[in-house]
Amino acid sequence: MTATSNASLFLSPRVSPQARMRLFCFPNAGGGVATLYSWLRGLPQQIQLCPIQLPGRENRRQEPPYTRIEPLVATLLNVLQPYTDLPFAFYGHSLGSLVAFELARALRARGLPGPFHLIVSARSGPQIAMPGPTISHLPEPQFIAEISARYKAIPAQVLGDRDLMELIMPALRADMEMVETYRFIAGDPLDCPVSALGGADDLLVSPPDLDSWRHHTTAAFAMRMFPGDHFFPRSGQAEFTGVISQILLNSLR
């Protein structure tokens, strides 16, 4: 199922007259722009923050969410083109890393300008399938239990709020289906630098998993570990935004 609304709603850019570059941000499964703003609001004014608001969550809750990466990338190709008048980079967390990677490849395939840097976090290289059985099809109690055990993504106060859980379940389940149906197709590596970030206590993504991203660029590759689990940005926001800023400003120079 795909979204049919005005494509401009995918973007919620922070207005920044001093911007020298744009950072397009792609959320984790079930995530929205609120999380991305929270993690990255400390970026300097030279970097215009442009989180991607996918359908099925927050202000787009009434729209059907995507369940496959390919049609999402096809839509984003058109959405981003008016915003490429400045140099731009991509940041993705977990599922968002796959979306950012495939979008960079799709831009190249069309002969369009691509990101000057790709930053991925909490995700192994696209050639490595996520471990464990598929869960997106499970009945809700089992699905919630598996999501909680694997990712620790849903705070206890949210788990205890039935109404709130009903609001977030459709997007979370659809996003997990997107993860589980993704199939990597080998191709030429990107020519932009790639930085892979991870949490030292992430039980799903190990340092070797992160290091596997080096095979997807002919330019510089760097890996950085942070304290924390799969959602390490929320436990060390100041350090995280500082590293993102340094990566982007140094890369653009």
C-alpha positions as CSV (number, residue, x, y, z in Angstrom):
1,M,0.0,0.0,0.0
2,T,1.3,3.4,-0.9
3,A,0.5,7.0,-0.1
4,T,-1.4,9.2,-2.5
5,S,-1.3,12.6,-0.8
6,N,0.6,15.7,-1.8
7,A,4.2,14.6,-1.9
8,S,5.4,17.9,-0.4
9,L,4.1,16.7,2.9
10,F,7.1,14.3,3.1
11,L,9.3,17.2,4.1
12,S,9.3,19.2,7.3
13,P,12.4,21.4,6.8
14,R,13.7,23.6,9.6
15,V,13.9,27.2,8.1
16,S,17.6,28.2,8.2
17,P,18.6,31.3,6.1
18,Q,22.2,30.6,7.0
19,A,22.2,27.1,5.6
20,R,25.1,25.9,3.5
21,M,23.7,22.4,3.1
22,R,20.7,20.2,3.7
23,L,20.5,17.1,5.8
24,F,17.7,14.8,4.7
25,C,16.8,12.4,7.6
26,F,15.1,9.1,7.3
27,P,13.5,7.6,10.4
28,N,13.6,4.2,12.1
29,A,10.7,1.8,11.9
30,G,7.6,3.4,13.4
31,G,9.5,6.7,13.8
32,G,8.6,10.2,12.7
33,V,9.9,13.7,12.5
34,A,9.4,14.3,16.2
35,T,12.1,11.8,17.0
36,L,14.5,13.1,14.4
37,Y,14.0,16.7,15.5
38,S,14.7,15.6,19.1
39,W,17.9,13.9,18.2
40,L,19.3,16.5,15.8
41,R,17.9,19.9,17.0
42,G,21.4,20.9,18.2
43,L,22.8,21.0,14.7
44,P,24.4,24.4,13.7
45,Q,22.4,26.8,11.5
46,Q,24.7,26.0,8.5
47,I,22.9,22.7,8.3
48,Q,19.3,22.8,7.3
49,L,17.5,19.9,9.0
50,C,15.0,18.2,6.6
51,P,13.4,15.2,8.3
52,I,11.3,13.0,6.1
53,Q,7.7,12.5,7.4
54,L,6.4,9.2,6.1
55,P,2.7,8.5,5.9
56,G,1.0,6.6,8.6
57,R,2.4,8.5,11.6
58,E,2.1,11.8,13.5
59,N,0.5,14.5,11.3
60,R,0.1,11.9,8.5
61,R,-1.5,9.2,10.6
62,Q,-4.6,8.9,8.4
63,E,-2.6,8.0,5.3
64,P,-1.8,4.4,4.5
65,P,1.9,3.6,5.2
66,Y,4.3,2.1,2.8
67,T,5.2,-1.6,3.1
68,R,7.9,-1.8,0.5
69,I,11.0,0.3,0.0
70,E,10.9,0.5,-3.8
71,P,7.7,2.6,-4.2
72,L,8.8,4.8,-1.3
73,V,12.1,5.5,-3.0
74,A,10.4,6.2,-6.3
75,T,8.2,8.8,-4.6
76,L,11.1,10.4,-2.7
77,L,13.0,10.8,-5.9
78,N,10.4,13.3,-7.1
79,V,9.9,14.9,-3.6
80,L,13.6,15.8,-3.1
81,Q,14.4,17.2,-6.5
82,P,13.2,20.8,-5.7
83,Y,15.4,20.8,-2.6
84,T,18.7,19.9,-4.3
85,D,19.7,23.5,-5.0
86,L,22.1,23.2,-2.0
87,P,24.6,20.5,-1.3
88,F,22.8,17.7,0.6
89,A,23.6,14.7,2.8
90,F,21.5,11.7,3.9
91,Y,21.2,10.4,7.5
92,G,19.2,7.3,8.2
93,H,18.6,5.3,11.4
94,S,18.0,1.5,11.2
95,L,15.3,1.1,8.5
96,G,16.1,4.7,7.5
97,S,19.6,3.7,6.6
98,L,18.3,1.3,3.9
99,V,16.0,4.0,2.5
100,A,18.8,6.5,2.4
101,F,21.1,4.1,0.7
102,E,18.6,3.0,-1.9
103,L,17.6,6.6,-2.6
104,A,21.3,7.5,-3.2
105,R,21.6,4.7,-5.7
106,A,18.3,5.7,-7.4
107,L,19.5,9.3,-7.8
108,R,22.7,8.0,-9.4
109,A,20.7,5.7,-11.7
110,R,18.7,8.7,-13.0
111,G,21.9,10.8,-13.5
112,L,20.8,13.2,-10.8
113,P,23.0,14.9,-8.1
114,G,23.5,12.6,-5.1
115,P,24.4,13.2,-1.5
116,F,27.9,14.5,-0.7
117,H,27.8,12.2,2.4
118,L,25.8,9.2,3.5
119,I,25.5,8.7,7.3
120,V,23.9,5.4,8.4
121,S,23.3,4.3,12.0
122,A,22.1,1.2,13.9
123,R,22.0,-0.9,10.7
124,S,24.2,-3.5,9.2
125,G,25.2,-3.2,5.5
126,P,22.4,-3.8,3.1
127,Q,23.9,-7.1,2.0
128,I,23.3,-8.5,5.5
129,A,19.8,-9.6,6.3
130,M,18.5,-8.8,9.8
131,P,18.7,-11.9,12.0
132,G,15.7,-13.7,13.4
133,P,12.3,-14.8,12.0
134,T,9.9,-12.4,10.4
135,I,7.4,-10.8,12.8
136,S,5.4,-8.3,10.9
137,H,2.6,-10.8,10.3
138,L,2.2,-11.9,14.0
139,P,-0.9,-11.2,16.0
140,E,-0.6,-7.9,18.0
141,P,0.4,-9.3,21.4
142,Q,3.3,-11.5,19.9
143,F,4.3,-8.6,17.6
144,I,4.6,-6.2,20.4
145,A,6.5,-8.7,22.5
146,E,9.0,-9.3,19.7
147,I,9.5,-5.6,19.0
148,S,10.1,-4.9,22.6
149,A,12.5,-7.8,23.1
150,R,14.6,-7.0,19.9
151,Y,14.7,-3.2,19.9
152,K,13.5,-1.9,23.3
153,A,11.9,0.8,21.1
154,I,8.6,1.3,22.9
155,P,8.8,3.1,26.3
156,A,6.9,1.4,29.2
157,Q,4.5,4.3,29.6
158,V,3.5,3.9,25.9
159,L,3.1,0.1,26.2
160,G,0.7,0.7,29.0
161,D,-1.5,3.1,27.0
162,R,-3.9,1.1,24.8
163,D,-5.1,4.2,22.8
164,L,-1.5,5.3,22.1
165,M,-0.5,1.8,21.0
166,E,-3.4,1.7,18.6
167,L,-2.1,4.9,17.0
168,I,1.5,3.7,16.5
169,M,0.9,0.0,15.5
170,P,-0.1,0.5,11.8
171,A,3.1,2.4,10.9
172,L,5.3,0.2,13.0
173,R,4.0,-3.0,11.5
174,A,4.2,-1.7,8.0
175,D,7.7,-0.5,8.5
176,M,8.7,-3.9,9.8
177,E,7.2,-5.4,6.7
178,M,9.4,-3.0,4.7
179,V,12.5,-4.3,6.5
180,E,11.6,-7.9,6.1
181,T,10.8,-7.8,2.4
182,Y,13.9,-5.7,1.5
183,R,16.2,-7.6,-0.8
184,F,19.7,-6.2,-1.6
185,I,20.7,-6.1,-5.3
186,A,24.4,-5.9,-5.9
187,G,25.6,-2.8,-7.8
188,D,28.5,-0.4,-8.1
189,P,29.5,1.3,-4.8
190,L,28.6,4.9,-4.2
191,D,31.2,7.6,-4.8
192,C,30.3,9.7,-1.7
193,P,31.9,9.1,1.7
194,V,30.0,6.8,4.1
195,S,30.0,7.1,7.9
196,A,28.5,4.2,9.9
197,L,27.4,4.9,13.5
198,G,26.4,2.4,16.2
199,G,25.6,1.7,19.8
200,A,28.1,-0.2,21.8
201,D,25.3,-2.2,23.5
202,D,23.2,-2.8,20.4
203,L,22.5,-6.5,20.4
204,L,21.2,-6.4,16.8
205,V,24.1,-4.6,15.0
206,S,27.7,-5.4,15.9
207,P,30.8,-3.5,14.9
208,P,31.6,-5.9,12.1
209,D,28.0,-5.4,10.8
210,L,28.6,-1.7,10.7
211,D,32.0,-2.1,9.1
212,S,30.3,-3.9,6.2
213,W,29.2,-0.5,4.9
214,R,32.7,0.2,3.7
215,H,32.0,-2.0,0.7
216,H,29.4,0.4,-0.6
217,T,31.7,3.4,-1.3
218,T,34.7,4.1,-3.4
219,A,35.4,7.2,-1.2
220,A,36.3,7.5,2.5
221,F,34.6,5.3,5.1
222,A,34.5,5.8,8.8
223,M,32.9,4.0,11.7
224,R,32.0,5.5,15.1
225,M,30.6,3.7,18.2
226,F,28.6,5.5,20.9
227,P,27.4,4.4,24.4
228,G,23.9,3.0,24.3
229,D,21.7,0.4,22.6
230,H,19.9,0.3,19.2
231,F,18.6,3.8,20.0
232,F,21.9,5.3,21.1
233,P,21.2,8.9,19.8
234,R,18.6,9.5,22.5
235,S,21.0,8.7,25.4
236,G,23.8,10.9,24.2
237,Q,22.2,13.6,22.1
238,A,24.9,16.3,22.5
239,E,27.7,14.0,21.5
240,F,25.7,12.6,18.7
241,T,24.8,15.9,17.1
242,G,28.3,17.1,17.6
243,V,29.7,14.1,15.6
244,I,27.1,14.6,12.9
245,S,28.0,18.3,12.6
246,Q,31.7,17.5,12.4
247,I,31.2,14.8,9.7
248,L,29.1,17.1,7.5
249,L,31.1,20.3,7.9
250,N,34.4,18.5,7.3
251,S,33.0,16.6,4.3
252,L,31.6,19.7,2.6
253,R,35.0,21.4,2.9
